[in-house]
Amino acid sequence: MSNFLMAIDAGTGSVRVILFDSLGNELCVSQSEWTHKEDVRYPGSMDFDVHTNIAIIQDLIKETIKKSNVDPKDIVSISTTSMREAIVLYDENGKELWACANVDSRSVNEVSNLHKISNTLESDIYKASGQTFSLGAIPRILWVKNNIPETYNNTKYVTMLNDWITYRLTDIISVEPSNGCTTGIFDIKDRAWDPTIAEKAGLRSDIYPVVYESGTVIGNVTKKMATLTDLSTKTLVVAGGGDAQLGCIGMGVINDGDAGILGGSFWQYEYTTKDLKIDDHCRVRINCHSVPNTWQYEAIAFFPGLVMRWFRDSFCELEKHIQLETGESIYAQMEKRAKQVPVGSNGMLSTFSDKMNYISWKHAAPGFINFKLDSEKFNKATFYRALMENAAFVTKGNIELVNEITNTSPKSVVFAGGASKSDLWCQIIADVLNKPVKVPVVRESTALGAAICAGIGARIYESFDDAISKVVKFEKNFYPIEENNQVYEDIFKNWKAIYENQLELADKGLTDHMWIAPGL
């Protein structure tokens, strides 16, 4: 009998169901895009449609089983992962009352009102939870309280999106720490709900379900869900986690001092620790890792992946034509040209994301600066490389922040996600950070992390370390080039000073912030 593991990965823009064998090989994947609609009555809202989206997930499970030709009884366990910060509210019967996606930004007024309670409330909550109001659930649940009070009054439980999928599979409502802690209502040290935080913010203290660590068996697939999906009721459902934390498991970033970069639409820098220290200045996020008794400092760079997509769609019409003619992707074409641009992009810099400052999180207007009207030196390839270098500079700034808090520095960094497919970007990261960069074989590591959790729950693996030793392999290593690093060290100093000036322009209203946290 073969043992297969299923992962359900619910991202912001799409959802995937992936089947793995016990060695971590991806056997079959089914994927569908989904959208989250704004309620026109509430600017910034981004509702999550539980009824439409569970039907999509059910269909993808059926499709995966059919395409793989696997006997459902051989799928020993399932685990789930999702975008973080997306929340679901339920009534006492488990009926979903309200849900929002992670990109929901309707609670600006609630953040402003929270600041009026006390000018230290946000920092006080951060020092207990590792979270600020920028991404947490507190302002969103307060919005429900203020705008749809009947829903708020009927709420019995709140969970995260990955927990909602687990609930739909098992009929058991629960939360795991790696995503649950992003609500800002967790005691980060105890890895459990802290109702006193809710009370300080004016929220109820009685809507927080049981917490199970990642890798814990929650239950079995229900008869109803088995009928809808073709799954077996013998299949175990195991607590998963937030996408970044499970991505780190899939990268092997679980031990003290391990560091990883997940290079997607956003870039998350994750630094793993067993010795939790709170940042007195509230600059970086602190999360529970999906591994018990382990935490991660997280610093986020805004939009490196989305910026590349914007550049592609805005300026690469010729490359799109070539892609249609030859099959060579736009990104591959641009990378070839960007490799010919000197290190440092001939002195040109771009300003997109700043390094993280969680308590006052904002970014300058996006732009390019210090280029000349010289088409030989400053052309499409130069701009493209400058975007790559900007992402590396932000990452370096974020690593320095975490190093300052922990008094440590990683010896190397694991780089995964879509951006790690670019050898040039990997080399730029190594040169800017002056650290070796390792790229795993499975670059889309989040689903693999969910499969590992499923395998631990089913006792296919003895531990996370055991699973990683059997499943996680590395394909490439990139080492810093000394002369490149020397160039980047000087440019990085300039980049920091220029960014401060660009941010000041936005703060004065002379330009528009690329992004600014609610209530600032």
N, C-alpha and C positions, 0 to 999 in steps of 0.2 A: 504493500500500500504506500502510495506517495503522499507526502505532506505538502499542501499548498497554503500560502498565506495571502490574504486579500487586504489591500489598503484602499481606503476611500479618502481622496485628497480634494477638499473643497476650497478652491482658491477664490480670489476676488472676481476674476473674469471667467473662470471655467471650473469644471469639476471633472475629476478622473477617477476611474476604478481600475486598479492595477493588480494583476495576479503575479505572485513571485513563487519560486521554489524555495526550499529551505537553505539554499546556498546564496540567496539574494539575486538570482537571475530573473529578470523581468520576462515573463512568459506571454503576457497579453495585456493590452491596455485599451480602454474605451474612454472617450472624452467628449464632453459637450460644453459649449460656451453657455453662459447664462448672464442675465442682466439684472440689475437692481434699480428699480424705478423711483424717481423722485415723486413724492406727493406734492402736487402743485400748491397745496395750501401751506406747505411748510418748506420754505427755501433751505437748501442744504440737506434735506432729508434723503435717505437712500434705504428704502424698505427692502427687506429680504422676504420673498414670497415663499413661505414654507410649503404650501400645497403644490405649487408648480414645481418647486425645486426637489421635493422628495420624490415626485414622479420621475423627474430626470434621473435621479440617483438610482431608483429602482430599475428603470430601463437600462441604465449602464451596467448594473450588476448582471441582469439577464443577458445582455449583449456579451459581456466578458465571459460568462460561463459558456455561452453558446459558441463563441469564437475559439475559446481555448480547448473545447471538447473535454473538459475536466469533469469528473464525477463530483457533484456538489458535496458529497459525503467526504471527499478527500480534501476539501477546503477546511482545514482544522480550526482556523481562527481568522478574525477580521479585526482591524483597528482603524481608527479614524484620525485625520488631521485636517486642519482648516486655517483659513485666514484668522488672525487674532483680532480681538476687539469686537467682533461681531457677536451680538447677544440675542437671546431669545427669552421671552417672559411666558410663563405658563400659569394656568389656574389650578385649583386643587385637584382637578380630574386629569391633569396632564395635557389639557388643550392649549395649544399655542395662542397667546393673546396678541403678541406684538414681537416683531423681530427687525433688526437693522443690520446692514452690512458694515464692514469695518470703515468704509469711506463716508459714513454718515456724519454730517457736520451741522446738524440743525440746532445744537445746544449752545450757541454762542451766548445767549442771555443767561443761561444757567451758570456758565463759567463766570460771567461777570458778577452774578449774584453770590456765588461761592466766595469770590474775592472780598465781597462786602462783609461777609460773616467775620472774617479775620484776615489781616494781611499776612499771617503766618500759617493759615489753614493748609494751603497747598504744600508748603515745605514740611509741615508737621505730618501730613498724610504720606508724603514721599518717604520720610524717615522711618515710617512703619511699613510701608507697602512697596517702596521702590518705584512708584508710579506718580505721575502728575495728572492734571486734568486734560492734558493735550489729547490723549488717546483712550483714557479710561472710561469705565461704564458709569461712573457717578453722575456726570452731567447728563448723560443720555437717559438714565432712569429718572432723574429729576425732571427732565423734559416731559416724560410720560406723566409724572405726578402733576405737573403744572398744566398740561395741555389735554390729556385724556385721563382724568382722575378715576373714572370708572374702571379703566383697564388697570391702573395702578392699584386700586383698592382690591381688585379681584386677583392680583398676582400672588401666587404661592411660592414660585421658584424662579430663579434666574440661572441660565447656563450659557456657555459659549457654544459656538456653532458646531464644533467637533463633538461636543457632549450631546447636542441635539440629535446628530446622526446616530450616535450610540443609543440614545433614548428610543429613537424610532425603530432601531433593530431589536431592542430588548424590552421596551416598556419600563425601563428603570432610569430615573432621573438622577444624575450625578455630575460631578465636576472633577477634573484633574488639575493639578497645580500649575503646570507650565502655561496654560492659557487662562485658567481661572485667575491667576495672580494679576493678569493684565487689566482686570476690572478696577484695580486700585483699592479693593475692599478685602485684601488678603494681608495677614501678617506674614511678611516675606520670610522671616526667620523660622516661624512655626509651620509654614506651608499650609495654612488653613485660613478660613474666613475669620475676619475680625469685625464683628458687628458694631464695635464701638466707633470704627471709622465711618460706617454708614450713619450712625446716630449723629456724629459731629457734622456731617454734611446734610442732615435733615432727611435722611432716608430711613425706611423701615429696617429693622434688624433681624427679621424673621423669615427672609425669603431665600436663604442660602442653603442649598442641598448638601448632601454628604460628599466628602472629598475622597477620591481614590487615586493613588499614585499611578503614573503611566506604567503599563505592563500588567496591571491588575485585571483579572477576569471580572467583568461586570455581570454577565449572564450569557444565555444562549439566544440565538435567533428565534424570535417568536413564530408560532404557526402562521399567523397572519402575514408577517413579513416573508416567511418562506414561500407562501403561496404567491406573493406579489413579485418575488425576485428569483425563484427557483433555487434559493439557498436551502441548505439542510438545517433542521432544528438542532442537529448535533454540533453545529459550528459555534464555537465560542466567540463572544464579542469582548474585546479587551480595550481598556482605557488607552487612548492615544495621547495627543498633545498638540500644542500650537505648531504652526508650520516651521518657524525658525528653529525651535528647539528640537523637533523631530528631524529637521534637516541636519542639525549638528550630529545627531545620533547616526544618521546615514553617512556622515562624513568622518565618523570616528572621533568627534570632538566632544569627549565626555570626561576627561580626567583633568585634575588640577593643573592649570597653566596651558591647557589646550586652547587654541584660537582658530576661528574660522570666519570666512567672509562668504555670505550668500549673495551672489550677484544676480539679482533679478530686476524687476521694475524699480524697487528700492534696493539698496544694499544694506545688509545688517552685518555689523562686526560683532562677533560673539566671543567673549573671553570667559572661560570656565574657572570656577573656584569652589573649593570646599570651605574656605575661610571668608565668610561674608562680612564685608565692610560697607557701611553706608556712606555715600558721598555727601559731605556736609553742604556742598554747593548745589546739589540736586541737578547735576549736568547730564548724567547718563541714566538710562533705564536699567533697573535691576529686576531680573526675572528668576523664578524657579526654573531650573533645568528639568527636563523630563526624566532625568536620572535622579533617584531619591538622594536627599541630603547633599544636593549639588545645586549651584546657582550660576547665573551668567550675567555679566555686565554686557549691556547691549547699547551700541551706538549706531544710529541709523543715518544713512546718506539718502537724500531725497532724489528720486527719479533717474538715476544713471541709465537704467534700461529704457525708461520712457523717453528720455532725452534722445537716445540713439534712434528710437523708433520715429520720433519727431523729425530728426535730421534726415533719416531715410525717406520719409514720406514727403518732406518739404523740398529736398534738394537733389534727390537721386533718381530723377526720371530717366536719364540715360542708362544708369545702371539697372533700373527696372526693366528696360527694353532688352539689355544684354542678358539679364537673368532669364527672360522669357525665351530668348534665342538659344542660349547655351546651357541653362540650368545652373550656372554659377550664381550663388546668392549675392545680393547687394552687399551684405556685410563682408563676405569674402573678397569681393572686388575692392571695397574701400580699405580693407585691412592691407591688401597688397600695396596700395598706394601710400597708406599711412606709414608703412614700414620704411618708405624712402624719405620720410620727413625726419630731419634731425631731432635728436632727443631734446625736449624742451620746446618743440614746435616753433623754432626760430624766435623764441621770446614771447610768443603770444600766449595769453592766458584766457581761460573761460571762467565765468562765475555763475554757477548754478547752486548746488547744495553747499551749505556751510557745515562745519563740524557741529556736532550736537550740543545744544544747551537746553535740556529738557524743561527747565523751569521757565524759560523765556525763549520759546522755540520759534524761530523765524528765519527766512532766507531772503537774500537780496534779489533784486531783479536779475533774471538770467541775462548773460551777455558775453561778448568777446571783447577783449581789450588788448591794446599794444600790438596791433597789426598795421602793416604798411601797405600802400597801394602798389604792391609788387607781386604780380601773379605767379612768378616763379617760386617765391618763398611762401606766399600766403594764398593758398587756393583751397579747394574743397577738402583735399586730403589733410591739409594743415589744421583746418577747423575740426575735422574728424578726430585727429590725434589729440588735439587740445581737449576735447571732451573726455577722451580716455584718461588723460593726465589729470584732469579736474577730479574725476572719480577717485583716482589714486591719492590725490592731495587731501581730499575730504577724509578718506580712510586713514591716512597717516595722522591727521589731526585728531580723529576719533580714538585711534590707538594710543596716542600720547595722553589723551584725557584719562583713559582707563589705566594706563601705566601709572599716572600720577596718583590715582585713587588706591591702587593695589600695591604700589611700590615694587611691581614686578613688570616683566616684559616677555612676551612669547618668543621662543627661539625660532619658530617657523609658523606659517599660517597655511591652513587648508582653504582652498578657493573652489567653490562649487556654484551651481546655478548656470543660467544661460550665458553669462558673460565669460565664464571660465572656458568656453569653447574657443575663445579667441587667444591664440598663442601670444599675440602682440600685447594684449591687455594683461595677460598673466606676467609677461616679462616686465611691463611697465610697473605693475604692482610690486614685483620683487625688487626692482631698481629703486622705486620711491621709498619703500619700507626698509630697504637694505636687509631683507630677510628672505630665506628660502620660501618658495610657494609650492605647495603640493596640490595636485589636481586629482580627485578620485575618478575611478572608472565610471561610476554612476554619478553623473553631474547633477541630475535632478534628484537630490538626495532626500527630499521630504517624504515621498512615498516609501522609499526604502526604510526610513526611520520608523514609519508606521508599521511596516511589515515586521521589523525587528521587535517592536512592542507586541505585535500579535504573536510572534514566535516565542517570546518570553512568557506571555500568558499561557500559551499551550505547552510550555516546558520543552519546546524544541531546542531552546538555548537555556543554559544554566544562569546566565547573567548578561548584562549589556556588554561587558568585556568579552565574554565568550562569543556572543553574537557578532560583534565587530571583528573579532579575530577570524571568523569564518566567512564574513560577508563583505566587509569593506576592503577594497583594493585600490591602489593608486596607480594612475596611468602615466603621469608626467611630473617632473620636478623642474622648477625654474629657479635659478640662482642669481643673486644680484651681481651686476657688472659694476665694478668699482668706479670707473670713469663716468658711467651714467648716473650713479648715485650722487657723485659730487656735483654734477650739473643740477640734479633735482633738488639737492639740499639748498642751494642758493635760490632756485626758483620758488621753492616752497615758502621761504621767508618772505619773498615778494608777494606771493599769492595770499598769505595771511594778512599782510598789511593792506593790500588792495581790496580784499574782501571786506575788511572792517569799514573802509571808506564807502564801498558800494552799499553795504548794509545801512550805513548812516544816511545815505541818499534816500533809501526806501523808508527809513524811520521818519525822515522829514517830509515824506509825501511827494518828493520830487520824482521818484520812480515807484513802481508797484512791486511789493514783495512777491517773489515766486510762490511762497506759501507762508502763512502765519497761523499760529495755533489759535483756536477759538478763545475769545475773550481778551486777547492782547491788543 
